[in-house]
Amino acid sequence: MPPRLSPEARGLILRQRGLIADWQASDVGLSRRRLRWACANDWQQVGPRVFSDRVGSLSPDQIRVAGLLEAGPWAALAGRAALEESGWRAGGDGWVDVTVPRGTRLRGRGLPPWIRLHYWTEEPRWVGDPRRCAPARAAIDAASWARSAREVLFVITSVVQQRVAAPQALDREFAARVRLRNAPAIREALAEVGIGATSSNEAAFLRACRRRGLPAPRMQTRRIDARGSRRRTDAEFRLPDGRLLIVEIDGVGHFEMAQWQADLERGNALVVGTGALVLHVTGWELRNDPDPFFELLATLF
């Protein structure tokens, strides 16, 4: 039989997705002893300090709340966890990022290994319930904690494309921060979401071709696709076997669903109309990680 709960306890557990921390218990008429007793009666302990009112695996939403409760009453969700609570759809990375005031001492046996603890000295702006960093702050933090420049780009572009945070808010947050990890990659990603594909991408493509000894491509060539529409291709090569190779240089705006679908349709019409082989590369790749694409391109010559 589960423990009898006061209305305050039921309300708290309901708001917290079926979870309660031992440090909250006395405020709602419970004790750690009663929480432990409940674990023999259809409850379970899911962390050193957190209990669930049902047995079974936790959902991703519950895991985020559990991480928040484990870190104590001054904690807030940060980074990816905060973004997910704000509607970001990107899949978890196996961690729950939580932030607390610098100097906070955690009682008991410490934190579970799936929680990453971060510290703040100036209190950020909090939003929502469960408490979390505002989306722009969370996005810049998530990018600064990323393990690669590609992950930085993914965080920034997906946050903008899903309208979790606006580019202007990200720019302001980035400008206000000092000593950020991954700062050059974040600056590049912010520029990418701000400008999309530009002629600078084409210049980067030409420079990369020259450095690798590849033939000089024809740029901005007019073509007629299978529907009779006039198109301009970004770059073209004539391969040794006589085939036409078209390279399209995409900006991050092409990752939007509607734009991506339109690009697919235009690309199909271009292939049918010209018989060309078509490859795609992003402007970000050209400036940050060009080797994989150009190694593949070189195999065609």
C-alpha positions in Angstrom: 0.0 0.0 0.0 1.5 3.4 -1.0 1.8 6.0 1.7 -1.0 8.4 2.5 -0.3 11.8 1.1 -1.4 15.2 2.0 -3.0 17.4 -0.7 0.3 19.4 -0.8 2.3 16.2 -1.3 0.0 15.0 -4.1 0.1 18.3 -5.8 3.9 18.6 -5.6 4.4 15.0 -7.0 1.9 15.7 -9.8 3.7 18.9 -10.8 7.0 17.0 -10.8 5.9 14.2 -13.0 5.5 11.6 -10.3 8.8 12.5 -8.5 9.8 13.9 -5.1 13.1 14.7 -3.5 14.0 13.9 0.1 14.8 17.5 0.8 11.2 18.4 -0.2 9.5 15.7 2.0 9.2 17.5 5.3 7.5 20.5 3.7 4.6 18.3 2.6 4.3 16.1 5.6 6.6 13.2 4.6 10.0 12.0 5.9 12.9 10.1 4.2 11.9 7.1 6.4 8.4 7.1 4.9 9.8 7.5 1.4 12.0 4.5 1.9 9.0 2.5 3.3 7.0 3.5 0.3 9.6 1.9 -2.0 8.4 -1.5 -0.6 4.9 -0.5 -1.5 4.7 0.4 -5.2 7.2 3.3 -5.2 10.9 3.2 -6.2 14.0 5.2 -5.4 15.5 6.5 -8.7 18.5 8.3 -7.3 20.3 9.1 -4.1 17.7 11.8 -3.2 14.8 11.2 -5.6 11.8 8.9 -5.3 9.1 8.0 -7.9 5.5 7.2 -7.0 5.5 4.3 -9.4 7.8 1.4 -10.4 9.3 1.3 -13.9 11.7 3.1 -16.3 11.5 6.9 -16.3 10.6 8.8 -19.4 13.0 11.4 -20.8 10.8 14.1 -19.3 11.0 12.5 -15.8 14.8 12.0 -16.1 15.2 15.7 -16.6 13.2 16.5 -13.5 15.0 13.8 -11.6 18.3 15.4 -12.5 17.0 18.8 -11.4 15.8 17.4 -8.0 19.0 15.5 -7.3 21.0 18.8 -7.5 18.9 20.5 -4.8 16.6 23.4 -4.3 18.9 26.0 -6.0 19.3 24.1 -9.2 17.9 24.8 -12.7 18.1 22.8 -15.9 20.7 24.1 -18.4 22.0 23.4 -21.9 20.3 20.6 -23.8 18.0 19.7 -21.0 16.7 23.3 -20.7 16.2 23.4 -24.5 14.3 20.2 -24.5 11.9 21.6 -21.9 11.5 24.6 -24.1 10.4 22.5 -27.1 13.6 21.6 -28.8 13.5 18.3 -30.6 16.9 16.9 -31.1 17.3 13.7 -29.1 19.2 13.5 -25.9 23.0 13.0 -25.5 22.8 10.9 -22.4 23.3 13.7 -19.9 21.1 16.0 -17.9 22.8 19.4 -17.6 22.0 21.2 -14.3 23.4 24.5 -13.1 23.7 25.7 -9.4 25.3 28.8 -7.7 29.0 28.6 -7.5 30.0 27.4 -4.0 26.9 25.1 -3.6 27.7 22.0 -1.6 25.8 18.9 -2.3 24.8 16.8 0.6 24.8 13.0 0.9 26.3 10.7 -1.7 26.7 13.1 -4.6 25.1 13.1 -8.0 24.3 10.2 -10.3 26.8 9.8 -13.2 24.3 10.9 -15.8 24.1 14.5 -14.4 26.6 17.1 -15.5 26.9 19.9 -12.9 27.7 23.5 -13.9 28.1 26.6 -11.8 27.0 30.2 -12.3 28.3 33.4 -10.6 25.7 35.8 -12.0 22.2 34.4 -11.8 20.8 33.8 -15.3 17.2 34.5 -16.2 15.0 31.5 -15.3 11.8 30.4 -17.1 9.2 27.8 -16.8 8.4 24.9 -14.5 10.6 22.9 -14.1 13.0 25.8 -13.6 15.4 26.2 -16.4 17.7 28.7 -18.2 16.0 30.9 -20.9 16.4 29.3 -24.4 19.1 31.7 -25.7 21.2 31.1 -22.7 20.6 27.4 -22.8 21.6 27.2 -26.5 24.8 29.1 -26.1 25.7 26.9 -23.1 24.9 23.7 -25.0 27.1 24.9 -27.9 29.9 25.8 -25.5 29.7 22.3 -24.0 29.6 20.6 -27.4 32.3 18.0 -28.2 32.9 19.1 -31.8 32.4 22.0 -34.2 29.7 20.0 -36.0 27.8 19.6 -32.8 28.0 23.3 -32.3 26.5 24.0 -35.7 23.8 21.4 -35.1 22.7 23.0 -31.8 22.7 26.6 -33.1 20.9 25.9 -36.4 18.3 23.5 -35.0 17.4 25.9 -32.2 16.8 28.6 -34.8 15.0 26.4 -37.3 12.7 25.1 -34.6 12.1 28.6 -33.4 13.2 27.8 -29.9 15.3 31.0 -29.9 15.7 33.8 -32.4 19.1 34.5 -34.1 19.1 38.0 -32.5 18.6 36.6 -29.0 21.5 34.2 -29.6 23.7 37.0 -30.9 23.0 39.1 -27.7 23.6 36.2 -25.4 26.9 35.3 -27.1 28.1 38.9 -27.0 27.4 39.1 -23.3 29.5 36.0 -22.4 33.2 35.8 -21.7 35.6 32.8 -21.7 33.3 30.5 -23.6 34.6 27.2 -24.8 34.1 26.7 -28.6 33.7 30.5 -29.1 35.1 30.5 -32.7 32.8 27.7 -33.7 29.8 29.4 -32.1 30.6 32.6 -33.8 30.8 30.8 -37.2 27.5 29.0 -36.6 25.8 32.3 -35.6 27.1 33.9 -38.8 25.8 30.9 -40.8 22.2 31.2 -39.4 22.4 34.9 -40.0 23.6 34.9 -43.6 22.8 31.5 -45.1 24.4 30.7 -48.4 26.4 33.6 -49.9 29.0 34.3 -52.5 31.6 33.7 -49.8 30.7 30.0 -49.9 31.5 30.0 -53.6 34.8 31.7 -53.0 35.7 29.2 -50.4 34.8 26.4 -52.8 37.1 27.8 -55.5 40.0 28.2 -53.1 39.6 24.7 -51.9 39.7 23.3 -55.5 42.9 25.3 -56.2 44.6 24.1 -53.0 43.8 20.4 -53.9 44.9 20.6 -57.5 41.3 20.0 -58.8 40.2 21.4 -62.1 38.6 24.9 -61.9 34.8 24.6 -62.0 32.5 26.8 -63.9 30.4 28.9 -61.5 26.8 30.1 -61.8 26.0 28.3 -65.0 22.5 28.6 -66.5 20.7 25.4 -67.1 17.2 24.3 -68.1 15.6 21.6 -66.0 13.1 18.9 -66.9 10.2 21.3 -66.3 11.6 23.9 -68.6 12.6 26.2 -65.7 15.8 28.2 -65.8 18.3 27.3 -63.1 21.7 28.5 -62.0 24.0 25.9 -60.7 26.6 26.8 -58.1 29.6 24.9 -59.6 30.1 22.5 -62.6 32.8 20.1 -63.7 33.2 18.0 -66.8 34.5 14.6 -65.6 37.1 12.6 -67.4 34.4 10.1 -68.6 32.4 13.0 -70.1 29.7 13.2 -67.4 28.6 16.6 -66.1 29.0 17.0 -62.4 27.1 19.7 -60.6 28.0 20.8 -57.1 25.3 22.7 -55.1 26.6 24.7 -52.1 23.8 24.9 -49.5 23.4 27.3 -46.6 21.7 26.3 -43.4 18.5 27.8 -44.7 18.3 24.7 -46.9 17.8 22.6 -43.8 14.3 24.0 -43.2 11.7 21.3 -44.0 9.9 23.4 -46.7 13.2 24.5 -48.3 14.6 21.0 -48.1 11.5 19.6 -49.9 11.7 22.3 -52.6 15.4 21.7 -53.1 14.8 17.9 -53.6 12.1 18.6 -56.2 14.4 21.1 -58.1 17.3 18.8 -57.8 15.4 15.9 -59.3 14.2 18.1 -62.2 17.8 19.3 -62.8 19.1 15.7 -62.9 16.4 14.6 -65.3 16.9 17.7 -67.5 20.7 17.6 -67.7 21.6 14.0 -66.9 24.2 15.3 -64.5 25.6 13.8 -61.3 24.8 16.2 -58.5 26.6 16.5 -55.2 25.8 18.8 -52.2 28.1 20.5 -49.7 27.2 23.0 -47.1 28.9 26.4 -46.7 29.8 25.5 -43.2 31.6 22.4 -44.3 33.7 24.4 -46.8 34.9 26.8 -44.1 35.3 24.3 -41.2 35.6 20.7 -42.3 36.1 20.5 -46.1 38.4 17.4 -46.3 35.7 14.7 -46.3 33.8 16.3 -49.2 36.9 17.1 -51.3 38.4 13.6 -50.7 35.2 12.2 -52.2 35.2 14.7 -55.1 38.8 13.9 -56.0 37.9 10.2 -56.6 35.8 11.3 -59.6 38.9 12.8 -61.5 
